[in-house]
Amino acid sequence: MVHEKLAARKAGTFTRFDVFARPIKDNRGKEILPEGKRLTQKDLEGLPGCKVCMNWLAEGILGQIPPK
């Protein structure tokens, strides 16, 4: 499977953001990203202009983000 993904990336048919093209829930069960949408680099880094800013914990991760 890894070799298939590497070949697809070299062919330009798979990007690093494709792994985020599915519904994503936070660790409390809230849907963060709906089907068909993708996270962007701005989202992953929490940069200005992000739409799904990374200020949540992914499903399966125990804990909570401390308040600022």
C-alpha contacts under 8 A as a table, 3 or more apart, distances in Angstrom:
res1	aa1	res2	aa2	distance
1	M	4	E	5.02
1	M	5	K	6.29
2	V	5	K	5.17
2	V	6	L	6.17
3	H	6	L	5.05
3	H	7	A	6.10
4	E	7	A	5.15
4	E	8	A	6.15
5	K	8	A	4.98
5	K	9	R	6.05
5	K	14	F	7.04
6	L	9	R	5.03
6	L	10	K	6.20
7	A	10	K	5.10
7	A	11	A	6.14
8	A	11	A	4.95
8	A	12	G	6.13
8	A	13	T	5.20
8	A	14	F	5.28
9	R	12	G	4.99
9	R	13	T	5.85
9	R	14	F	4.66
9	R	15	T	5.98
10	K	13	T	7.75
11	A	14	F	7.69
12	G	15	T	7.15
14	F	18	D	6.38
15	T	18	D	5.42
16	R	19	V	6.44
17	F	20	F	5.47
17	F	21	A	7.09
17	F	38	R	6.59
17	F	39	L	6.57
17	F	40	T	6.84
18	D	21	A	5.14
18	D	38	R	7.01
19	V	22	R	7.51
20	F	23	P	7.98
20	F	24	I	7.68
20	F	37	K	7.77
20	F	38	R	5.21
20	F	39	L	5.81
21	A	35	E	6.87
21	A	36	G	5.59
21	A	37	K	5.46
21	A	38	R	4.57
21	A	39	L	7.37
22	R	33	L	7.20
22	R	34	P	6.65
22	R	35	E	4.80
22	R	36	G	5.84
22	R	37	K	6.70
22	R	38	R	7.23
23	P	31	E	6.94
23	P	32	I	7.43
23	P	33	L	5.17
23	P	34	P	4.58
23	P	35	E	4.60
23	P	36	G	7.49
23	P	37	K	7.77
24	I	31	E	5.89
24	I	32	I	5.54
24	I	33	L	4.96
24	I	34	P	6.80
24	I	58	A	7.59
24	I	59	E	7.64
25	K	28	R	7.60
25	K	29	G	5.46
25	K	30	K	5.26
25	K	31	E	4.26
25	K	32	I	5.21
25	K	33	L	6.96
25	K	58	A	6.35
25	K	59	E	5.52
26	D	29	G	5.44
26	D	30	K	5.46
26	D	31	E	6.51
26	D	32	I	6.34
26	D	56	W	6.32
26	D	57	L	5.48
26	D	58	A	4.43
26	D	59	E	4.67
27	N	30	K	7.51
27	N	56	W	7.87
27	N	57	L	5.60
27	N	58	A	5.14
27	N	59	E	3.93
27	N	60	G	5.73
27	N	61	I	5.84
27	N	62	L	6.97
28	R	59	E	7.09
29	G	59	E	6.89
31	E	34	P	6.68
32	I	52	V	7.20
33	L	37	K	6.44
33	L	38	R	7.36
33	L	39	L	7.81
33	L	52	V	7.41
34	P	37	K	5.89
39	L	43	D	5.83
39	L	44	L	6.91
39	L	52	V	6.86
40	T	43	D	5.06
40	T	44	L	6.35
40	T	50	C	7.68
41	Q	44	L	5.11
41	Q	45	E	6.22
42	K	45	E	5.28
42	K	46	G	5.68
42	K	47	L	4.84
42	K	48	P	7.11
42	K	49	G	6.87
42	K	50	C	5.04
42	K	53	C	7.42
43	D	46	G	5.03
43	D	47	L	6.58
43	D	50	C	4.71
43	D	51	K	6.33
43	D	52	V	5.32
43	D	53	C	4.40
43	D	54	M	5.83
44	L	47	L	7.92
44	L	53	C	6.56
44	L	54	M	5.51
45	E	53	C	7.41
45	E	54	M	6.73
46	G	50	C	6.13
46	G	53	C	4.76
46	G	54	M	5.50
46	G	55	N	7.43
47	L	50	C	5.76
47	L	53	C	7.50
50	C	53	C	5.32
55	N	65	I	7.71
56	W	65	I	7.03
57	L	61	I	6.27
57	L	63	G	7.94
57	L	64	Q	7.10
57	L	65	I	7.41
58	A	61	I	5.78
